[in-house]
Amino acid sequence: MNINDVRILERIIFESDSAISALSGVACMGEDLYFVGDDVRYLLKTNRNNSMVSATVFEKIPLFEQSEPISLIPLSKEKKPDFEALTCLIFNGQPQLLIMGSGSTENRKQALLYNPANDQVENFLDAVDYHFLENSAELTNGADLNIEAVCSDSHHLYIFQRGNINRHHGVLVFDLAKIQQEKSLENALINSFNLNLPEIEGAASGISDAYFLLDKKLIIATAAVEQTLNTYDDGDVLGSFILLFSPDGQALSSHLIQDVESKTLPIKVEGITWLESRPDGEVFLLVTDSDGGNSEILKVLLSSSAFEKPQN
């Protein structure tokens, strides 16, 4: 594990009483940045060129039909849709956003597509698809379903189980063309694998998000270490990693997120997206969910050395 390859460039903290106190996903599409929280029913949108410090005002995009103005009050744990995964993909020839619920309870079994070109929202997965995920031993190995990450390389869809409960971090890979042809997930499945994740003080990591970096043909994932015994309750957070995997799930390197004093940051990173390439590395945007505390947006640099050779 290399702990010197992640450098925090900018950091903004949102108070727990704000409308974005439980960020769970982030995606960059063109000049726009989109965020989602696990206890709201809307997307947040801002321009990527905004200063991080001033990027505290967002456009709110409803994901469901609204009979009244969007409520800024976070939904309860029982009622929230638990949107834990957000990614860009090409679907029907257009770039769209996939927003996916964790599936850990019945009301969390929903996945939506948002098309920025026309502001249309449509269902992406149905109950049959979530039933397949729930009963996939390759994905869960018998644990309760808890989808925390999804990403795409333009031809495939990768769906990740959090995996911290039984330390089985399953990933299923689907053919996007077949899903576009309205095939079920079961009929679109083409591969599966199990990830190997680092620990902190013997506590298991859980995958929290993923991004497919096309130029380098790598999966860039985040994993958070949270001391919890199930998929529903929160626990103490010990820290988070940025991880590099090959497209077939081979672990290449892990990078613990630390502060300038080389102390582990006790943050639960829940979202990652790529922003830009620099001569000294790749810049990513991270978001955190502090389970009722302050959430954060961090701009980080993953140094070029992280991509040079496998590190264990």
BATI-759864 format. One record per residue (C-alpha): residue number from 1; chain; y, z, x. Coordinates in steps of 0.05 Angstrom, whole numbers, padded with zeros to 5 digits. Layout:
// residues N
{k = NUM c = A y = Y z = Z x = X} $
...
// end
This chain:
// residues 312
{k = 1 c = A y = 00000 z = 00000 x = 00000} $
{k = 2 c = A y = 00068 z = -00019 x = 00026} $
{k = 3 c = A y = 00125 z = 00025 x = 00003} $
{k = 4 c = A y = 00182 z = -00008 x = 00040} $
{k = 5 c = A y = 00185 z = -00076 x = 00006} $
{k = 6 c = A y = 00222 z = -00056 x = -00057} $
{k = 7 c = A y = 00298 z = -00046 x = -00053} $
{k = 8 c = A y = 00340 z = -00027 x = -00113} $
{k = 9 c = A y = 00402 z = -00071 x = -00116} $
{k = 10 c = A y = 00433 z = -00045 x = -00181} $
{k = 11 c = A y = 00416 z = 00008 x = -00231} $
{k = 12 c = A y = 00444 z = 00024 x = -00300} $
{k = 13 c = A y = 00424 z = 00083 x = -00343} $
{k = 14 c = A y = 00429 z = 00085 x = -00419} $
{k = 15 c = A y = 00437 z = 00151 x = -00454} $
{k = 16 c = A y = 00379 z = 00174 x = -00497} $
{k = 17 c = A y = 00422 z = 00170 x = -00561} $
{k = 18 c = A y = 00438 z = 00096 x = -00550} $
{k = 19 c = A y = 00406 z = 00038 x = -00588} $
{k = 20 c = A y = 00363 z = 00020 x = -00528} $
{k = 21 c = A y = 00331 z = 00085 x = -00509} $
{k = 22 c = A y = 00259 z = 00059 x = -00505} $
{k = 23 c = A y = 00261 z = -00008 x = -00469} $
{k = 24 c = A y = 00192 z = -00039 x = -00464} $
{k = 25 c = A y = 00202 z = -00112 x = -00445} $
{k = 26 c = A y = 00251 z = -00161 x = -00413} $
{k = 27 c = A y = 00251 z = -00236 x = -00407} $
{k = 28 c = A y = 00299 z = -00287 x = -00377} $
{k = 29 c = A y = 00307 z = -00355 x = -00411} $
{k = 30 c = A y = 00359 z = -00401 x = -00381} $
{k = 31 c = A y = 00425 z = -00363 x = -00377} $
{k = 32 c = A y = 00403 z = -00310 x = -00426} $
{k = 33 c = A y = 00368 z = -00243 x = -00418} $
{k = 34 c = A y = 00327 z = -00213 x = -00475} $
{k = 35 c = A y = 00303 z = -00142 x = -00482} $
{k = 36 c = A y = 00258 z = -00108 x = -00532} $
{k = 37 c = A y = 00245 z = -00034 x = -00546} $
{k = 38 c = A y = 00181 z = -00005 x = -00574} $
{k = 39 c = A y = 00216 z = 00033 x = -00630} $
{k = 40 c = A y = 00261 z = -00022 x = -00659} $
{k = 41 c = A y = 00252 z = -00086 x = -00699} $
{k = 42 c = A y = 00301 z = -00130 x = -00662} $
{k = 43 c = A y = 00314 z = -00164 x = -00595} $
{k = 44 c = A y = 00374 z = -00150 x = -00551} $
{k = 45 c = A y = 00408 z = -00210 x = -00519} $
{k = 46 c = A y = 00460 z = -00216 x = -00464} $
{k = 47 c = A y = 00482 z = -00268 x = -00412} $
{k = 48 c = A y = 00446 z = -00261 x = -00345} $
{k = 49 c = A y = 00512 z = -00273 x = -00308} $
{k = 50 c = A y = 00543 z = -00210 x = -00336} $
{k = 51 c = A y = 00554 z = -00154 x = -00287} $
{k = 52 c = A y = 00498 z = -00103 x = -00293} $
{k = 53 c = A y = 00550 z = -00048 x = -00301} $
{k = 54 c = A y = 00584 z = -00083 x = -00359} $
{k = 55 c = A y = 00520 z = -00108 x = -00392} $
{k = 56 c = A y = 00520 z = -00053 x = -00443} $
{k = 57 c = A y = 00539 z = -00095 x = -00503} $
{k = 58 c = A y = 00484 z = -00137 x = -00533} $
{k = 59 c = A y = 00474 z = -00185 x = -00589} $
{k = 60 c = A y = 00420 z = -00159 x = -00636} $
{k = 61 c = A y = 00370 z = -00210 x = -00662} $
{k = 62 c = A y = 00328 z = -00187 x = -00721} $
{k = 63 c = A y = 00253 z = -00200 x = -00717} $
{k = 64 c = A y = 00241 z = -00189 x = -00791} $
{k = 65 c = A y = 00279 z = -00208 x = -00854} $
{k = 66 c = A y = 00337 z = -00161 x = -00864} $
{k = 67 c = A y = 00359 z = -00137 x = -00933} $
{k = 68 c = A y = 00413 z = -00095 x = -00900} $
{k = 69 c = A y = 00448 z = -00089 x = -00832} $
{k = 70 c = A y = 00404 z = -00074 x = -00772} $
{k = 71 c = A y = 00392 z = 00000 x = -00765} $
{k = 72 c = A y = 00406 z = 00028 x = -00696} $
{k = 73 c = A y = 00365 z = 00090 x = -00709} $
{k = 74 c = A y = 00300 z = 00087 x = -00671} $
{k = 75 c = A y = 00238 z = 00085 x = -00714} $
{k = 76 c = A y = 00189 z = 00143 x = -00714} $
{k = 77 c = A y = 00125 z = 00139 x = -00674} $
{k = 78 c = A y = 00087 z = 00131 x = -00739} $
{k = 79 c = A y = 00129 z = 00072 x = -00764} $
{k = 80 c = A y = 00150 z = 00035 x = -00702} $
{k = 81 c = A y = 00120 z = -00035 x = -00689} $
{k = 82 c = A y = 00109 z = -00014 x = -00616} $
{k = 83 c = A y = 00129 z = -00081 x = -00585} $
{k = 84 c = A y = 00105 z = -00069 x = -00514} $
{k = 85 c = A y = 00101 z = -00140 x = -00487} $
{k = 86 c = A y = 00154 z = -00194 x = -00482} $
{k = 87 c = A y = 00147 z = -00260 x = -00445} $
{k = 88 c = A y = 00171 z = -00333 x = -00444} $
{k = 89 c = A y = 00122 z = -00389 x = -00458} $
{k = 90 c = A y = 00122 z = -00462 x = -00475} $
{k = 91 c = A y = 00096 z = -00472 x = -00546} $
{k = 92 c = A y = 00099 z = -00535 x = -00587} $
{k = 93 c = A y = 00139 z = -00566 x = -00530} $
{k = 94 c = A y = 00194 z = -00514 x = -00533} $
{k = 95 c = A y = 00209 z = -00451 x = -00492} $
{k = 96 c = A y = 00199 z = -00391 x = -00537} $
{k = 97 c = A y = 00193 z = -00316 x = -00532} $
{k = 98 c = A y = 00128 z = -00280 x = -00549} $
{k = 99 c = A y = 00137 z = -00209 x = -00573} $
{k = 100 c = A y = 00071 z = -00171 x = -00578} $
{k = 101 c = A y = 00053 z = -00104 x = -00608} $
{k = 102 c = A y = 00006 z = -00057 x = -00573} $
{k = 103 c = A y = -00046 z = -00058 x = -00628} $
{k = 104 c = A y = -00059 z = 00016 x = -00620} $
{k = 105 c = A y = -00050 z = 00028 x = -00695} $
{k = 106 c = A y = -00053 z = -00018 x = -00755} $
{k = 107 c = A y = 00022 z = -00027 x = -00762} $
{k = 108 c = A y = 00025 z = -00045 x = -00687} $
{k = 109 c = A y = -00021 z = -00105 x = -00694} $
{k = 110 c = A y = 00031 z = -00160 x = -00697} $
{k = 111 c = A y = 00054 z = -00213 x = -00648} $
{k = 112 c = A y = 00115 z = -00257 x = -00662} $
{k = 113 c = A y = 00145 z = -00320 x = -00633} $
{k = 114 c = A y = 00221 z = -00326 x = -00629} $
{k = 115 c = A y = 00252 z = -00395 x = -00618} $
{k = 116 c = A y = 00322 z = -00388 x = -00589} $
{k = 117 c = A y = 00337 z = -00461 x = -00606} $
{k = 118 c = A y = 00337 z = -00448 x = -00681} $
{k = 119 c = A y = 00332 z = -00371 x = -00687} $
{k = 120 c = A y = 00266 z = -00378 x = -00723} $
{k = 121 c = A y = 00213 z = -00323 x = -00720} $
{k = 122 c = A y = 00141 z = -00336 x = -00738} $
{k = 123 c = A y = 00074 z = -00300 x = -00732} $
{k = 124 c = A y = 00035 z = -00316 x = -00669} $
{k = 125 c = A y = -00028 z = -00274 x = -00677} $
{k = 126 c = A y = -00061 z = -00249 x = -00740} $
{k = 127 c = A y = -00108 z = -00192 x = -00758} $
{k = 128 c = A y = -00169 z = -00233 x = -00738} $
{k = 129 c = A y = -00140 z = -00242 x = -00668} $
{k = 130 c = A y = -00125 z = -00168 x = -00660} $
{k = 131 c = A y = -00194 z = -00151 x = -00686} $
{k = 132 c = A y = -00223 z = -00195 x = -00631} $
{k = 133 c = A y = -00180 z = -00160 x = -00578} $
{k = 134 c = A y = -00199 z = -00092 x = -00605} $
{k = 135 c = A y = -00273 z = -00108 x = -00599} $
{k = 136 c = A y = -00271 z = -00144 x = -00532} $
{k = 137 c = A y = -00310 z = -00102 x = -00482} $
{k = 138 c = A y = -00282 z = -00146 x = -00426} $
{k = 139 c = A y = -00212 z = -00124 x = -00446} $
{k = 140 c = A y = -00221 z = -00051 x = -00465} $
{k = 141 c = A y = -00291 z = -00030 x = -00442} $
{k = 142 c = A y = -00295 z = 00012 x = -00505} $
{k = 143 c = A y = -00227 z = 00046 x = -00501} $
{k = 144 c = A y = -00175 z = 00041 x = -00557} $
{k = 145 c = A y = -00135 z = -00023 x = -00556} $
{k = 146 c = A y = -00068 z = -00015 x = -00521} $
{k = 147 c = A y = -00035 z = -00081 x = -00501} $
{k = 148 c = A y = 00023 z = -00069 x = -00453} $
{k = 149 c = A y = 00033 z = -00137 x = -00420} $
{k = 150 c = A y = 00029 z = -00211 x = -00432} $
{k = 151 c = A y = 00049 z = -00270 x = -00389} $
{k = 152 c = A y = 00040 z = -00345 x = -00384} $
{k = 153 c = A y = 00035 z = -00399 x = -00330} $
{k = 154 c = A y = 00054 z = -00452 x = -00381} $
{k = 155 c = A y = -00019 z = -00471 x = -00394} $
{k = 156 c = A y = -00052 z = -00404 x = -00402} $
{k = 157 c = A y = -00037 z = -00338 x = -00437} $
{k = 158 c = A y = -00056 z = -00273 x = -00402} $
{k = 159 c = A y = -00064 z = -00210 x = -00444} $
{k = 160 c = A y = -00069 z = -00143 x = -00409} $
{k = 161 c = A y = -00098 z = -00077 x = -00431} $
{k = 162 c = A y = -00060 z = -00016 x = -00405} $
{k = 163 c = A y = -00126 z = 00014 x = -00382} $
{k = 164 c = A y = -00103 z = 00083 x = -00359} $
{k = 165 c = A y = -00149 z = 00121 x = -00405} $
{k = 166 c = A y = -00216 z = 00097 x = -00378} $
{k = 167 c = A y = -00189 z = 00062 x = -00316} $
{k = 168 c = A y = -00212 z = -00006 x = -00342} $
{k = 169 c = A y = -00153 z = -00052 x = -00334} $
{k = 170 c = A y = -00180 z = -00113 x = -00370} $
{k = 171 c = A y = -00145 z = -00181 x = -00374} $
{k = 172 c = A y = -00164 z = -00239 x = -00420} $
{k = 173 c = A y = -00141 z = -00310 x = -00405} $
{k = 174 c = A y = -00132 z = -00360 x = -00462} $
{k = 175 c = A y = -00120 z = -00435 x = -00466} $
{k = 176 c = A y = -00050 z = -00443 x = -00496} $
{k = 177 c = A y = -00065 z = -00514 x = -00519} $
{k = 178 c = A y = -00122 z = -00488 x = -00562} $
{k = 179 c = A y = -00079 z = -00433 x = -00591} $
{k = 180 c = A y = -00027 z = -00487 x = -00606} $
{k = 181 c = A y = -00082 z = -00525 x = -00643} $
{k = 182 c = A y = -00089 z = -00461 x = -00686} $
{k = 183 c = A y = -00154 z = -00440 x = -00654} $
{k = 184 c = A y = -00168 z = -00365 x = -00657} $
{k = 185 c = A y = -00163 z = -00324 x = -00594} $
{k = 186 c = A y = -00238 z = -00319 x = -00593} $
{k = 187 c = A y = -00244 z = -00395 x = -00590} $
{k = 188 c = A y = -00188 z = -00402 x = -00540} $
{k = 189 c = A y = -00215 z = -00352 x = -00489} $
{k = 190 c = A y = -00231 z = -00383 x = -00421} $
{k = 191 c = A y = -00235 z = -00324 x = -00372} $
{k = 192 c = A y = -00232 z = -00249 x = -00363} $
{k = 193 c = A y = -00226 z = -00201 x = -00305} $
{k = 194 c = A y = -00212 z = -00128 x = -00289} $
{k = 195 c = A y = -00154 z = -00106 x = -00245} $
{k = 196 c = A y = -00157 z = -00054 x = -00189} $
{k = 197 c = A y = -00096 z = -00009 x = -00192} $
{k = 198 c = A y = -00068 z = 00045 x = -00146} $
{k = 199 c = A y = -00061 z = 00118 x = -00166} $
{k = 200 c = A y = -00012 z = 00175 x = -00154} $
{k = 201 c = A y = -00040 z = 00244 x = -00139} $
{k = 202 c = A y = -00106 z = 00223 x = -00171} $
{k = 203 c = A y = -00073 z = 00202 x = -00236} $
{k = 204 c = A y = -00090 z = 00131 x = -00261} $
{k = 205 c = A y = -00041 z = 00075 x = -00267} $
{k = 206 c = A y = -00034 z = 00034 x = -00330} $
{k = 207 c = A y = -00009 z = -00038 x = -00331} $
{k = 208 c = A y = 00059 z = -00039 x = -00364} $
{k = 209 c = A y = 00082 z = -00112 x = -00357} $
{k = 210 c = A y = 00069 z = -00177 x = -00320} $
{k = 211 c = A y = 00104 z = -00241 x = -00300} $
{k = 212 c = A y = 00073 z = -00305 x = -00274} $
{k = 213 c = A y = 00114 z = -00329 x = -00214} $
{k = 214 c = A y = 00101 z = -00404 x = -00218} $
{k = 215 c = A y = 00129 z = -00423 x = -00150} $
{k = 216 c = A y = 00082 z = -00376 x = -00114} $
{k = 217 c = A y = 00024 z = -00380 x = -00164} $
{k = 218 c = A y = 00022 z = -00304 x = -00169} $
{k = 219 c = A y = 00020 z = -00252 x = -00224} $
{k = 220 c = A y = 00074 z = -00200 x = -00211} $
{k = 221 c = A y = 00056 z = -00138 x = -00251} $
{k = 222 c = A y = 00083 z = -00068 x = -00261} $
{k = 223 c = A y = 00041 z = -00006 x = -00269} $
{k = 224 c = A y = 00064 z = 00063 x = -00290} $
{k = 225 c = A y = 00029 z = 00129 x = -00277} $
{k = 226 c = A y = 00034 z = 00174 x = -00338} $
{k = 227 c = A y = -00009 z = 00236 x = -00349} $
{k = 228 c = A y = -00034 z = 00224 x = -00419} $
{k = 229 c = A y = -00103 z = 00229 x = -00450} $
{k = 230 c = A y = -00097 z = 00176 x = -00504} $
{k = 231 c = A y = -00060 z = 00113 x = -00525} $
{k = 232 c = A y = -00013 z = 00149 x = -00573} $
{k = 233 c = A y = 00017 z = 00210 x = -00540} $
{k = 234 c = A y = 00067 z = 00210 x = -00482} $
{k = 235 c = A y = 00058 z = 00249 x = -00418} $
{k = 236 c = A y = 00091 z = 00267 x = -00352} $
{k = 237 c = A y = 00111 z = 00205 x = -00312} $
{k = 238 c = A y = 00096 z = 00207 x = -00237} $
{k = 239 c = A y = 00121 z = 00138 x = -00217} $
{k = 240 c = A y = 00113 z = 00063 x = -00221} $
{k = 241 c = A y = 00088 z = 00005 x = -00178} $
{k = 242 c = A y = 00103 z = -00069 x = -00170} $
{k = 243 c = A y = 00036 z = -00105 x = -00158} $
{k = 244 c = A y = 00017 z = -00175 x = -00136} $
{k = 245 c = A y = -00046 z = -00209 x = -00161} $
{k = 246 c = A y = -00076 z = -00278 x = -00154} $
{k = 247 c = A y = -00085 z = -00316 x = -00219} $
{k = 248 c = A y = -00158 z = -00293 x = -00222} $
{k = 249 c = A y = -00139 z = -00220 x = -00214} $
{k = 250 c = A y = -00150 z = -00208 x = -00139} $
{k = 251 c = A y = -00106 z = -00150 x = -00117} $
{k = 252 c = A y = -00059 z = -00174 x = -00061} $
{k = 253 c = A y = -00009 z = -00117 x = -00052} $
{k = 254 c = A y = 00021 z = -00056 x = -00085} $
{k = 255 c = A y = 00092 z = -00029 x = -00077} $
{k = 256 c = A y = 00113 z = 00040 x = -00099} $
{k = 257 c = A y = 00184 z = 00044 x = -00127} $
{k = 258 c = A y = 00225 z = 00094 x = -00087} $
{k = 259 c = A y = 00297 z = 00114 x = -00079} $
{k = 260 c = A y = 00340 z = 00106 x = -00017} $
{k = 261 c = A y = 00312 z = 00171 x = 00010} $
{k = 262 c = A y = 00241 z = 00144 x = 00005} $
{k = 263 c = A y = 00224 z = 00191 x = -00052} $
{k = 264 c = A y = 00181 z = 00166 x = -00109} $
{k = 265 c = A y = 00223 z = 00153 x = -00171} $
{k = 266 c = A y = 00190 z = 00187 x = -00232} $
{k = 267 c = A y = 00206 z = 00128 x = -00278} $
{k = 268 c = A y = 00161 z = 00091 x = -00326} $
{k = 269 c = A y = 00174 z = 00017 x = -00314} $
{k = 270 c = A y = 00154 z = -00021 x = -00376} $
{k = 271 c = A y = 00183 z = -00091 x = -00365} $
{k = 272 c = A y = 00194 z = -00142 x = -00310} $
{k = 273 c = A y = 00223 z = -00212 x = -00305} $
{k = 274 c = A y = 00242 z = -00256 x = -00247} $
{k = 275 c = A y = 00316 z = -00271 x = -00236} $
{k = 276 c = A y = 00324 z = -00311 x = -00171} $
{k = 277 c = A y = 00299 z = -00327 x = -00102} $
{k = 278 c = A y = 00337 z = -00305 x = -00040} $
{k = 279 c = A y = 00324 z = -00318 x = 00034} $
{k = 280 c = A y = 00300 z = -00246 x = 00041} $
{k = 281 c = A y = 00256 z = -00244 x = -00021} $
{k = 282 c = A y = 00252 z = -00249 x = -00097} $
{k = 283 c = A y = 00297 z = -00213 x = -00145} $
{k = 284 c = A y = 00269 z = -00182 x = -00209} $
{k = 285 c = A y = 00297 z = -00143 x = -00267} $
{k = 286 c = A y = 00259 z = -00081 x = -00289} $
{k = 287 c = A y = 00267 z = -00038 x = -00352} $
{k = 288 c = A y = 00242 z = 00032 x = -00365} $
{k = 289 c = A y = 00221 z = 00073 x = -00425} $
{k = 290 c = A y = 00233 z = 00147 x = -00416} $
{k = 291 c = A y = 00201 z = 00169 x = -00482} $
{k = 292 c = A y = 00263 z = 00200 x = -00513} $
{k = 293 c = A y = 00302 z = 00208 x = -00448} $
{k = 294 c = A y = 00348 z = 00159 x = -00414} $
{k = 295 c = A y = 00323 z = 00087 x = -00405} $
{k = 296 c = A y = 00345 z = 00043 x = -00347} $
{k = 297 c = A y = 00354 z = -00028 x = -00324} $
{k = 298 c = A y = 00342 z = -00039 x = -00250} $
{k = 299 c = A y = 00354 z = -00102 x = -00208} $
{k = 300 c = A y = 00306 z = -00099 x = -00149} $
{k = 301 c = A y = 00291 z = -00142 x = -00088} $
{k = 302 c = A y = 00218 z = -00152 x = -00070} $
{k = 303 c = A y = 00221 z = -00172 x = 00003} $
{k = 304 c = A y = 00193 z = -00236 x = 00032} $
{k = 305 c = A y = 00142 z = -00195 x = 00072} $
{k = 306 c = A y = 00108 z = -00175 x = 00006} $
{k = 307 c = A y = 00087 z = -00247 x = -00004} $
{k = 308 c = A y = 00066 z = -00264 x = 00067} $
{k = 309 c = A y = -00005 z = -00235 x = 00069} $
{k = 310 c = A y = -00051 z = -00190 x = 00029} $
{k = 311 c = A y = -00040 z = -00116 x = 00040} $
{k = 312 c = A y = -00086 z = -00060 x = 00017} $
// end
